[in-house]
Amino acid sequence: MTEQQKGAPPPVPAHGLLRDDVVVITAAAGAGIGGATARRCLEEGARVFVSDAHERRLEASREALAAEFGAERVAARPCDVTSDEQVRALYDAALDRFGRIDVAVNNAGLGGTTDLVDMADDQWDRVLDVTLNGTMRCTRAALRAMRRQDDGGVIVNNASVVGWRAQRGQSHYAAAKAGVMALTRCAALEAADYRVRVNAVAPSLAMHPHLVKVTSPEVLEELTAREAFGRSAEPWEVANVIVFLASGYSSYLTGEVVSVSSQHP
């Protein structure tokens, strides 16, 4: 785990909320929300199948998790969510390895900061294809697997408060995340027929090394200043809410988007 920010609380103890569940997580390499979710699910007793488009980082993450939690509980496969073939292969591999899929966490997304007036079509298309279309492809693959299971399953999508709130330079990302929210609500109505719940989290600002690389210090400082706690979220704090939505504690929630934020207007 990475070093915590000053003022962040200690991680809460595990309670076995996902004991023996099989969880598939996209964009799970590294120290961001996906990596924190993989770790948190393992702490809660799950078996995890992690994926990422970055093969080297993915293998390093798999090795680290397997060393800590046991190789029998961790598997990995590279996946670019812009390819339906790769998404289908990911879910087939997870079923081959563990026999079922109880939870799918669709975390893959791509951002960037460009004013609309200066934005090229390929910038817009790339963000929409990864963030919205990728979530659709993964949700569809998960639903196809889960509807064959007598006890259904759970899907948790990663949205963003930017899907609700305007932020300069984020028109492509905001449109994609608003789309993820709408996709979540519509898919939830359909999935209820086969006992699958579909919800989303909408974080405001969760600090991790990749975000620091792609966002200027000035923007991060401005966003942090908006947070009531005077700090960004730790990735594991977002992961805790994902685990809640994945667990039986949220058995009556579907079609909901849960804000993970201390941000004020």
N, C-alpha and C positions, 0 to 999 in steps of 0.2 A: 504494500500500500504506500501511496505517496504521503509526504508530510502534510499534516493538517494546517489550515489557516488558524491564526490567532482568533480566539473567540468561538471556534467551532466546538460543538459538544463531542464527547467520546462516542464511538459507535455503540449501538444498543446490542445486547446479547441476542443470540439466535434462539428461536423457540420451536424449531422443527416444523415451520409452516408449510414447507414444500417437500416433506419427507417422501422419498422414492418417486417423486414426480420427474418427468423428463421435460427439460426446458431447452428450446432452440433460441439462440440469441444472435442477431446480426450485428455487424460492426462492434465486435466484442474484444478486439485486440487493443492492448494499451491501457491507459489509465483513465479513460473517459467513462461516460455513463454505462456503455455496454460492458466494459471490463469490470466495473464495479458491480453491475447487475449479475454477471456470471459468478463473481466471488460471493455475493450475497446469497444467491440461490444455492450455491454449494454449502454455504454455512447453514442454510435452512434445510439441508438434507436432500436437495435435488441432485439429479444427474444432468449434466449440461452438454449440449452440442453447440459449440461456438463457431462462428464464421466471421470472415472479414475479407475485404478485397486485397489487403496487404498480407501476402503469404508469409513473409519472414516474421513480421510482428505477430501474426496469428500463431505460428508455430512456437514462438517464444512464450506467448501467453498460455498456450496449451501445456507446454512443458512445466511452466511455473505452477499452474493450477493442479496438474496431475501430481507433481511432487508434493504438494501440500494436502490435497484431498483424496488422492488415489487415482491411478490411471484408469481403473475400471469405471470411474464416475465422470470422466472427461473425454470428449472427442471433439474433433475439429475438421472443418473442410472449408477451403477458400470459396468465396462466393461474391460475385459482382451482381448486385441486385438489379442492375440495368439489363441483365440477361435472364429471360424467363427460363431458358434451358438450365442455367446454373442454379437458379432458385429451386426448380423442380428437383435437380440432382441433390441439392442440399437436404431437402425434406426426405427424399428417397433414402439418402445415406443415414439420416437420423433414425428413420424407421427400421432400416436394416440393422443398425447398431443396437438400438434400445427397444424396438418392438412397438413403440407407441410414442405419441407426442401429447403431453398434457398442457404445455404452455409454450406460446410463441411470443417472443419479445422482438418487435420490429423496430430496431434502433438506428438503422442506417440512414444517414442524411448528409447533405452537403449544403454549405452556406457560402458566404462571400459578401463583400460590401461594394456595391456599385450603384450610383444613382441611375434611375431608369433612363434618363435622357442619354446616358453614355453606355448603356448596356447593349451588348451584341446579342443576336438571336441565340448563338450557341451557348452563351453564359446562362441565359434564361432556360434554355432547353435542358442543359446539363443538370442544373439544380432541380428542376421539376422532375427529370427522369430518375434521379437518384432518390430524392426525398419523397415525392408523391407517388410516382409510378412504381418505384421500388417497394414502397410500403404496400401498394396495391398487390403487386406480384407475390409478396411474402404472405400477406393476409389471405389471398386466394389459395396459395399452396397449403397454408395451415388449415384453412377451412375444408379443403378437399380431403386432407388426412383425418381431421377431427370428426367430420360428419360420419365417418365409418366406425367410430368408437361409440360404444353404448353410453359412456358417461361424458361424452363431449370433450370440452377443453376450454382454454382461456387464451385470448390474444390481447397483448398490450402493445399499443403503438406509441411511439415517441413523437409528440407534437411540440409545440412551443407557445409561450405567451405571445410571441410575435404574430401568431395566427389570429389573435384578438386585437393586439395593440400595434399602432403604427411605429415604425422605426426607420429613419432615413437610410437609404442604401440597401434596404432589405426587401424590396418589392417581390423579387423572385422567391426568396426564402419564405416570406410571409404568405404569399399565395400558395406555396407548396404545403406549408404547415396548416393553413386554414383548410386546404383540401384534405389533409390527413384527418382533421377533426370531422369533416363532413363524411368522409369515407368510413370512419369509425362508427358514426351514428347509424348510417345506412346498413353497413355490414352487420351491426349488432341486431337490428330487426330481423334480418334474414337468418342469421346464425342461431337465433333463439329456437328455431324449429328443430335443431339437432343439438340443443343443450350446450351451445358454445357461447361464452360471454366475450364481448369485444369492448375494450375501454382504451383510454389513452391518458398519458401524463403530458402536462404542458409546463416544462421547467422555464424559469426566467433566465438565470445565469448560474451555470455549474462550471467551476474553474477546473481546467485540466491542461496538460502540456500542449495538446494539439490546438486548443482554443487560443492559447497564448501565441502560438506561431502564426495564426491566420487573422488575428485581430489586433489592432493597434493598442498600445498602452493607454492612450487617451480615451478611446472608446470603452475599454474595459473599466477604466476609472470612473467614467461617467455612468455606466450601467451599474457598477457596484454602489455608487452614491445613491442610486434610486432604491436600493434594498433597505428595508426597515431595520435589519440586523447589522447593517454596515459592512456586510461581507457577501460574497457569492456562496451558493450552496456547494457543499462537498458532493462529488459524484455519488457517494454511497447514500447520501440523504435522498437523492432522486431514486436510487435503486431500492431503498426501503419502501417507497410508495409503489413502485412497480411490483415488488414482492407482495405487498398488501393486495393489489389488484389481481395478482396471480393466485392468491390463496383463497381458502374458504371463508376468510373473514369478510370478503366482499361478494358473497354468493348472490346477493340481490342487485348488484350493480352491473348494468350493461348499457352501452351507448353513451357513457359518461366521459368527459374530459376533465381530469383533475389537475388543477393548477398546483405546481410545486414552486412556490414563489413567496418572497416577502416584499415584492416590489409594490410600490405605491405610485399613483399617478404623478 
